[in-house]
Amino acid sequence: MQELKSAINEFLKKAGLEKGVSQNNALLVWKEVVGDKVSQNTAPEKGDSGTLYIITSNPTWSQVLVFIKSDIIKKLNNKLGKNTIKEIKFI
């Protein structure tokens, strides 16, 4: 099984798709990284060129999350095992 995982990772790297897959994985782990309270008031929209776009339930949540954005980016990248996410935009 490990050989298959390595083969897939090598293919993604050679095809230039590795970063896009990692960005999409960030969408999948969003709830796990930010917790229930934040995830109940946000929805990950998309990842593009190192930027994660997150829809918030209201402007107040956007303002609150801007203050902890760098911590969220660090946690996401730690979870992904790569320095994939450079920026988060709350919309």
VORO-97310 format. One record per residue: x, y, z of N, C-alpha, C in turn; residue in three letters. Coordinates in steps of 0.2 Angstrom, whole numbers, padded with zeros to 4 digits, always signed. Layout:
! VORO-97310
XYZXYZXYZALA/...
END
This chain:
! VORO-97310
+0004-0006+0000+0000+0000+0000+0004+0006+0000MET/+0010+0006+0004+0014+0012+0004+0017+0013-0003GLN/+0019+0008-0007+0022+0009-0013+0017+0012-0018GLU/+0010+0011-0017+0005+0014-0021+0005+0021-0020LEU/+0005+0023-0013+0005+0030-0011+0011+0034-0014LYS/+0017+0031-0013+0023+0034-0016+0022+0035-0024SER/+0019+0030-0027+0019+0031-0034+0014+0036-0036ALA/+0008+0037-0032+0003+0042-0034+0006+0049-0032ILE/+0010+0050-0027+0013+0056-0025+0018+0058-0030ASN/+0022+0053-0033+0027+0055-0038+0024+0057-0044GLU/+0018+0054-0046+0015+0056-0052+0012+0063-0051PHE/+0009+0064-0046+0006+0071-0045+0012+0076-0045LEU/+0017+0075-0042+0023+0079-0042+0025+0081-0050LYS/+0026+0075-0053+0029+0076-0060+0024+0079-0065LYS/+0017+0078-0063+0012+0081-0067+0010+0089-0065ALA/+0014+0091-0060+0012+0098-0057+0006+0098-0054GLY/+0003+0093-0051-0003+0093-0048-0003+0093-0040LEU/+0003+0092-0038+0004+0091-0031+0001+0096-0026GLU/+0003+0103-0028+0000+0108-0024-0007+0109-0025LYS/-0010+0108-0030-0018+0108-0031-0021+0103-0026GLY/-0018+0097-0026-0021+0092-0022-0020+0094-0015VAL/-0015+0097-0013-0014+0099-0006-0019+0104-0004SER/-0020+0109-0008-0025+0114-0007-0031+0112-0006GLN/-0033+0107-0010-0040+0104-0009-0040+0100-0003ASN/-0035+0097-0001-0035+0093+0006-0036+0098+0012ASN/-0033+0104+0011-0034+0110+0016-0042+0111+0017ALA/-0046+0110+0012-0053+0111+0012-0056+0105+0016LEU/-0053+0099+0015-0056+0093+0019-0054+0093+0026LEU/-0048+0096+0028-0046+0096+0035-0048+0103+0039VAL/-0052+0107+0035-0053+0114+0038-0057+0113+0045TRP/-0062+0109+0046-0066+0108+0052-0061+0105+0057LYS/-0057+0100+0056-0053+0097+0061-0048+0102+0063GLU/-0045+0107+0059-0040+0111+0061-0043+0117+0065VAL/-0049+0120+0063-0052+0126+0067-0057+0124+0072VAL/-0059+0118+0072-0064+0116+0078-0071+0117+0076GLY/-0076+0115+0080-0083+0115+0079-0086+0122+0079ASP/-0084+0127+0083-0087+0133+0084-0085+0137+0077LYS/-0079+0137+0075-0077+0141+0069-0080+0138+0063VAL/-0080+0131+0063-0082+0128+0057-0090+0128+0056SER/-0093+0129+0061-0101+0131+0061-0102+0137+0058GLN/-0098+0142+0058-0099+0149+0055-0095+0150+0049ASN/-0092+0145+0046-0088+0146+0040-0089+0140+0036THR/-0087+0141+0029-0087+0136+0024-0081+0137+0020ALA/-0077+0132+0019-0071+0132+0014-0074+0132+0007PRO/-0072+0137+0003-0075+0138-0004-0070+0135-0009GLU/-0064+0137-0009-0059+0134-0014-0052+0136-0012LYS/-0047+0133-0015-0040+0134-0014-0037+0136-0021GLY/-0033+0141-0021-0031+0143-0028-0024+0147-0027ASP/-0019+0145-0030-0012+0148-0030-0010+0149-0022SER/-0011+0145-0018-0009+0145-0011-0013+0149-0007GLY/-0019+0152-0009-0024+0155-0005-0030+0151-0004THR/-0032+0151+0002-0038+0148+0004-0044+0153+0004LEU/-0050+0152+0001-0055+0156+0002-0061+0153+0006TYR/-0062+0157+0011-0067+0154+0016-0073+0159+0017ILE/-0079+0156+0016-0085+0160+0017-0087+0160+0024ILE/-0088+0166+0027-0090+0167+0034-0098+0168+0034THR/-0101+0167+0040-0108+0168+0041-0110+0175+0042SER/-0105+0179+0044-0106+0186+0044-0100+0190+0045ASN/-0100+0197+0044-0094+0201+0044-0090+0200+0051PRO/-0093+0199+0056-0090+0199+0063-0085+0193+0063THR/-0088+0187+0060-0083+0181+0060-0077+0183+0056TRP/-0078+0186+0050-0072+0188+0046-0067+0192+0050SER/-0070+0197+0054-0065+0201+0057-0061+0197+0063GLN/-0065+0193+0066-0062+0189+0072-0057+0184+0069VAL/-0058+0181+0063-0054+0176+0060-0047+0179+0057LEU/-0048+0185+0055-0042+0189+0052-0037+0189+0058VAL/-0039+0190+0064-0034+0191+0070-0030+0184+0071PHE/-0033+0179+0069-0030+0172+0071-0028+0168+0064ILE/-0028+0172+0059-0027+0169+0052-0020+0166+0052LYS/-0015+0169+0055-0008+0166+0054-0008+0159+0058SER/-0011+0159+0064-0011+0153+0067-0015+0147+0063ASP/-0020+0149+0060-0024+0144+0056-0020+0142+0050ILE/-0016+0146+0047-0012+0144+0042-0006+0139+0044ILE/-0003+0141+0050+0002+0136+0053-0001+0129+0054LYS/-0007+0129+0057-0010+0123+0059-0012+0119+0052LYS/-0015+0122+0047-0016+0119+0041-0010+0116+0038LEU/-0005+0120+0038+0001+0117+0034+0004+0112+0038ASN/+0004+0112+0045+0006+0107+0049+0002+0100+0048ASN/-0004+0101+0047-0009+0095+0046-0007+0092+0039LYS/-0006+0097+0034-0005+0095+0027+0002+0092+0026LEU/+0007+0094+0031+0014+0092+0030+0018+0095+0025GLY/+0015+0101+0023+0018+0105+0018+0017+0112+0019LYS/+0020+0117+0016+0019+0124+0016+0015+0126+0010ASN/+0009+0123+0010+0004+0124+0004+0000+0131+0005THR/-0002+0132+0011-0007+0138+0011-0003+0144+0013ILE/-0003+0149+0009+0001+0155+0011-0004+0161+0013LYS/-0010+0161+0012-0015+0166+0013-0022+0163+0014GLU/-0026+0166+0018-0033+0165+0019-0037+0171+0018ILE/-0042+0171+0013-0046+0176+0012-0053+0174+0015LYS/-0056+0179+0019-0062+0177+0022-0067+0182+0018PHE/-0072+0178+0015-0077+0182+0011-0084+0180+0014ILE/
END
